[in-house]
Amino acid sequence: MFRIGGVEIENRVVAAPLAGVTDRAYRLILKSMGCGLVFTEMISDMGLVHNGTKTQTIADTSGEKRPVAVQIFGSQAKTMAQAAQIVTAMGADIVDINMGCPTPKIVKNGEGAALMLDLKRSREIIRAVVEAVQVPVTVKMRTGWDEDNITCLKLAEIATEEGVSAITLHPRTRMQFFSGQADWNMIRELKKRAAVPVIGSGDIWKAEDAVRMLAETGCDAVMIGRALMGNPFLIREAVELVENNRIIDPPGWEEKFALIHHHLDLAIKYKGERIAVREMRKHVAWYIKGMRAAARLRESVNKACTREEMLAVLYVLSVASGNGIMPEDTYSWRNA
């Protein structure tokens, strides 16, 4: 257990904000696995201020188990403060400021990781957001822009001075994107200096990695990102090992199929069948990676346009994996 401001987090395993992945359906699944804290996908401040329909959908956390953090991004202090007020009014328990996204379309606008090159502007944004809301504010950052501009320690100092309640560090530079190895030494160094909780991120692919990061860096919690794509069960495994020192068995294919079916129905509930099935194609491809006949049937997955078509493909996959289970009849996710 740890705290971010006045918000109590029940364990030290956190799920990262992942664009196109951590929507409401997936957050519910991660929570059902025992995740201490989930984050929304990153949300544009301008989209919120101008009341964009898609943006409002991404920011909707109604009906979710608390706490939920909402991550916003932008480059102007005024609109970031307005955006923070909007998501707080919508129920955000924590407002997270994205200062680490490396994608070109974000940094070209001076947003995300580009803010690590403009510490004056970063200070203005953090100050404005903290002053605008009553909930805790956090910042997610990288080590810097490149090897010649390692600014995370200075930015963390600024963030703490301006009143943030926690800092998440993904210890790669913007120019690295996700290549190379995350430098956990930077997380340890930040933890030595920071007066607020530090969440470590980067290269956690199995439960043992989460334990090792906590031990090697002293961070307060671990954030799991890309490894959750197609494997939300990793949350359950990490929580058990981190909090209870207990190794649990990975899921079998039957449980995986049950979760895919549940995920599909949740996605349809919140986004409608047409959008949900299209977006589920990538999730199903991640879920079935390594399964017998997965490569052969991936094309069928990517052609599915309705719930029935997707379930038919899942049935063929279940037979190919040796289960022979009809999802429609027997798949009932225990945490539904």
N, C-alpha and C positions, 0 to 999 in steps of 0.2 A: 504494500500500500504506500502511496505517496500523495502529496497534495500539490495542486497548481492554484496558487492564491487560496481562495476559500472553497475550491472544488476538490473533493476527495476522490481519488482514483483507486479502485479496489485492488489493482495489481500493477505490476511494473511492465506489462506487455501492451504496447500501443501499436495501432495500425496506421500506416502512412496514408496521407492523401494521395490518391492515384487518379489522374485524369482518365475518364472513360472507364473506370473500374469501381471506385468506392462510391457508387450511388446509394440511394436509400436501401434498395434490396440487398446489396452486398454488405452494407453496414449492419443490417439486421442479422445477416448470417454471421458476420464477424463477432457481433455481440453474443450470439447464441453459442459461439465457441469459447466465450469467456473473456473476450478482449476488454482490457481495462478502459481504453479510450479510443474512440474512432474519430476520424476527420472526414469532412466532406471533400469532394473534388475541389480544386482551387476555383474561386469564383471571381470574375471581373468586377471591380468596383463600379465601373461605368455601366455594366449590365444591370447591377443592382440599383444604381441611382436612377437609371432610365426605365426601371421596372420591366426589364426584358422577360418574356414568358419562360424561355429556356433557363435563364438565370434563376428565376424564382423557383423553378422545379428543382434545380440543383441545390438550392439553399434550404429546401423544405425538409425539416427534421422532425415533423410532427409524428407522434406515435412511437418514437424510438426510445429505447432504454437509455437513460442519461448516465453519464454526461456525453455530450457530443460537441466536438470542436468544429467550427466553421472557418475554413481558410479563405482569405481574400487576397487579391493582388492588385497592384496599381502603382502609379508613380507620382500621384499628387496627394498631398496631405489632406486637403479639404474633402476630396471625393472618397478617400480611404476612410476618413472619419465618418462621413455620411453612410458609407457602405457598412461599417461596423455597427452603427446604430440600427440600420435596417435588419441585419442578421440577428442582432441581439433581440430586437422586437419580435423576430420570428422564432426565437427560442434558443439561440446559440448559448451554450454554457460557457464556452471559451471562444475568443476570437484569435485566430492565428494569422500572422502576416507572412506572406510568402516572399522571402528574399533569397531563394535558392533555385528557382526553376531555370534550367539552362536552355530551353528551347528557343530557337531563333526568333519566332514570331512574338515571344514574350520579351526577350532582352532588347530587341530592336526598338521597343517603345520605352526603354528605360525602366522596365519592370523586372520582377524576379531577381535573378542573380546579378543583373546589371546594377542593382542598388548597392552591391558590395563595392562598387567603384565610386559611389557617390555617398559618402558617409554623412555629409551635411543633410542631404535630402532624406536619407534613411532616418536620421534623428528626427527631422520634422514630421515624417510620417508616423513614426512610433509614438512621438509625443501627442500628436493629434488623435490617434486612435485610442491611446490610453485615457486621454482626457474626455473622450466622447462617450465612453461606455463604463458601466459599473461592473461588468464581468471581467475575469482575468484575461489579459492579452499576452500572447506568446509570439515568438518569432522563430521561423525555420530558415536556416541559412546553410551555405556551403563554406568551405575553408576560405574561398576567395575566388577571384576571376581566373587567375592563372598562377603559375609558380612565382611570378614576380609581383603578384598582388594578393598576398595572403592577409586578409583583413578580418577574419572571423573573430579574433580575440578583441580587436578594437571595436568591432560592431557589437559584440556581446557586452562590452563595457558600456557602450552608449545605450544599448537596449535596457540594461539594468538601471542605469542612471535615470532613464525616462520612465521606469516603472513597470517593465514587463514582469510576468510572473514565472516564466520558464523559457528555456531556449532549447531548440532542437538543432543539432549539428549533423549534417551529412558530410563527412570529411573527404570530399573530393572537390576539386576546383570546377568552375563552370566549363573550362576548356576540356576537362576530362569527360564530361557528361557522365556516363556510367562505366567508362573503361578503367583499366588498371585496378588497383586495390585501394579500398577505403583506408585512410590513415587514422586508425583508432587512437594513435598517440595524441592527435589533436583533440579528440574528445576528452582524453585524460587531462590534457593541459587546460582545456576550458573548464573542466570540473574543478580543478585546483583553484582557479581564479574566480569563478562565478559565485555570486551570492544568492542565486536562484537555482531551482532544479534544472538539471541538464538531461535531455533525452538524446541518447546516442542512436545514430542511424547508419546503415551501410553494411552490406555483405553479411546479413543474417539470413542464412539459407536453411538452417535447421535449428532445432531447439537448443542444441549444445552451443551454437554460436551466440545465442542470446545470453546464456549463462557466462560464456567466456567474455563477452563484451562487458557485462556488469563487473566481473572480477578484474579485468585488465584496466578498465578506465575509471571505475568508481562512479559511473553515471547513475542517475536516479531511476531511469527506465530505458527500455530499448524500443525502438520503432522498427517494425518490419514492413518492407515495401514490396519490391518486385517478386519476392518469393511467395507472396500470397496470391499471385495470379494463377488461378486454377488449383490452389492449395490452401483454402482457408483453415483446414485442419491443423496447419502449422501453429496457428494461434493457440489452439487447445493443447498441443504438445508443448509449446513454449511455456504457457502458464503453469502447467503441471510440473515441468522441470524447474522453472525459476522459483515458483512459490512453494512447491511441495517436495522438491527434489525427487520427483517420481517420473520414470520413463514409461510412457504409454505406447501401445501398439499403434502404428499408422492405420488409417482406414482401409478396409477392403473395398473391392469394386462395388459390391452391393450398396455399401454406405455412400460411396461416391455417386452412384447413379441416383440414390435417394435424394442427395443434396442437389444434384443438377436439376432434377425434377422440381424440387422445392424452389430453387433459385429461379427457374423459368416462370413458375406461377407467381412468385413475388414480383418479378420484373413486369409481367403482364398486368398485375394488379396496379402498379404505380405508373406504368408508361403506355399501357395499351398493347394489344397483341402485335400489331405491325412493327412498331418501334422495338418492343421488347425482344421479339424473336430475332430481328436483325442484329441487335446488340448482343444477344446471347450467343451468336455464332462464335465470336472470339473466345468467350468464356468456356464454351463447350470444347473448343479446340485445346484450350489450356488444361481443362479437367482431364481430357482423355489422352493427353500426351503420354506415350510409353505403353499404351494399351494395345493389345493385339488387334490388328485391322484398323487402327486409328488413322494411319496415313491413307489407307485405301478409302475410308469413309469420310475423310475430311471434306471432300468435294460435296458430298451429300449434305453434310452439316451446313456448309456455306450456301447451299441452295434452298434450305428450309425457309419457308415464308410464313408458316402458320404453326400454332402449337401442336396440332396433330402431326404435321410433317416432322417437326423436331422430335416428338415422342417416338415416331416410327423409326427414325434414325437411331435414337437411344436404345430402342428395343433390339435392333440389329446389332448394335455395339455390345449390349449386354449378353446376347447369345454368343457373339464372337469371343467375349471374355470368359465364357464358361458359366455365366449365371443363368441365362435363359429366363430372365424375370421380365414380366410385362410392367413397365412403369405405372401405367394407368391404374392397375389393380392393386399393387402392393407398395408403392412408394409413399410413405407417410413420414415426413421428417419429424423426428421426435421433439424438436424444439419449436415446431410450428405454432 
